[in-house]
C-alpha cells in the first residue's frame, strides 16, 4: 500500500531533502539528519496522507467531496489535495486553532466549519450531520490505512536518502500525535531499512504514545487539551496505529517546551527552515536526549512549519 | 567546466529543491518557483563556488591553504569547503559584518582576520601580506572561472527540475551582487534551457548590474557601501562576469527594501524557509515586479539565509 501511495504521489508530491549541519552534529554528539517535511506542499507531511486517501477514492465518491476534522495541518493537506483533484472539501476545526491555519485552509478552497471545543460542542455530531447531508467521505487524520500508507512514503524517502549517504543503522525520531506518521515510517523502514529503529517523540504532558508503548496498551492523556505543540496533542494513539507502533517502534521520548523552542531556533540558524512547535519535538530529542539513543546517526522528522509569525518571532528572541 | 564542477560537487553538495505555493502564484499572477539555495550547505549558494574552486586546486597547492575576502556567505562557503578538504582557510572580513556570519565562519574552522572598512583599512594590503607569508591561494568571490562554474551547477539543477515540471520557458531571477551566480546560471541555461532568460535583481541604490547592462559597460555604485541587503552590495559587476551577463541576460530589475522585507515574510509563511535580505530580492521581483517579466513562469533564486535572529524577528513583526 505504501508503494502504491508513492506511485500516486510521485506526480505531485515533493521528495523533501535530508538536511544536516556540523553545528547540530556538535550539539548532539552524533550525526544528525533532518527530514524537512516543512518543505512538503502545505508545509507539513500531512499532504502525503491526504493525497494518498483522496487519490485512492473511487472517482464518483471523490466527486461528492471529502470531510475532515483537524486543528490545522491535516486540514490544509486535505484542502490542497481536494483542490488539486477539483473536488470540494469541508473541514471542521476548533475555533481556537492558530489563525494562520484557519486562514490557509480557507484560502486553499475548503469550507471551514468552526466549533467551540472549550464550550463543549461535539465535533462528531456536527461532522456526522454534514457527512449525511452532503454525501461526503470522512478522511480521518491518522487512524485510516490509506493515510498511514501516504505518510509511509516519507519513510521510503528516508530509506533511500540514508542509503545514498551510506547509513543503514539509525534512530529515526518522529514527531508523534496520533501515530500516523510514526506508523507509516515504521512500516516503510521495516521493509526498506530494517536496521533503523523508529522512536516516537512527544511533548511533556502529552506522552500518550510513550506511556502506551511502555505499558503495552493504549493510554490516554489526562491533562489539558491545548498546549504549545498544537499539531500533535492527540488524546491517544489510534487503534490501527498503536499495534503497528507496538510491533515496530522503540521506546517513546518526551521533550520539554524549552527544548522544543531551542530546536526551533537551531533549525532557523543552522538549517534555514521554519519549524512549528509540534514539528520541532523530534529535533529537540535528537539534540538534547542523546543519552536515550542507541545509534551514531539520528534522523529526525521536521514534520510541520505552520507557525504564526508572532510566536516564531518570540521564540527567536529568546536566543539573544 | 560547469559539468566538471557538478561532477566534483555531487559527492558532497545538495540538490536544492524547487519550491512553490499557490499563495505566491496568486500574488505574482503567474507560476512562481523558488530555487531554495538557503538549504545548500552553509546556508547559501556560495558553497557551490567554494567547493568548485578548492576541489579544482592541485593537492599540494590546496594543502597550503586558501584565502578569501568576504562579508559573509563566501566566507562560510570557503571555510566549510576547506574544512571538508582538511586544509586551512584564512578569511578577511569587515568588522561590521553580521555577527552570525563571523561566528559561523570561525566555528567552521577558519581563521578570521577582521578589518575596519569604515576606518579606511585596505583589505587588499592585509590579504596580500597574508597570501605571501603563508603561501595561500586567493579564492575570489565571483570573478574567478572555477567559482562561476560552481555557481553554474545551480543552473544545471534549475534546468533539470524545470524540465521535469514541463517548463522550458521562464524568467529566471537571480539575486545579483558581483554576478557569479548570475553568470554561472546563465551559462548553464544557455546550454540546457536556452528558452529561459536570466534577469539579475538588485536592491535600490546598488543597481550596478542593471545600469551596466543598460549602458553596455561596467558602472559602479556611487552611494553608501553598507545597506540592508549586505550579501549582495558589491561595488560593480566583475570583469569576467559582466561580459557573460551582457551576452546572456535580460535587463536588471531593482526592488525596494519594503518589497524585500515582504518577500522574506512570504517565504517564511508560504515556503517555510529563512531568507536573508540579499537572498530575498529575486523573490521580491517575482512577486512585485510582474509587469517587467515576459513569461508565465518565473524561477527565483533564494540565494542565502544567513540572517541574524533579531532582524528576522523584526521583519516578521511587520506583517502583523
Interface residues (C-beta under 8 A of the other chain):
Chain A: X14 X15 X16 X17 X19 X22 X23 X36 X38 X39 X43 X80 X83 X100 X104 X107 X108 X265 X268 X269 X271 X272 X273 X274 X305 X306 X309 X310 X312 X313 X314 X316 X317 X319 X320
Chain B: X14 X15 X16 X17 X19 X22 X23 X36 X38 X39 X43 X80 X83 X100 X104 X107 X108 X265 X268 X269 X271 X272 X273 X274 X305 X309 X310 X312 X313 X314 X316 X317 X319 X320
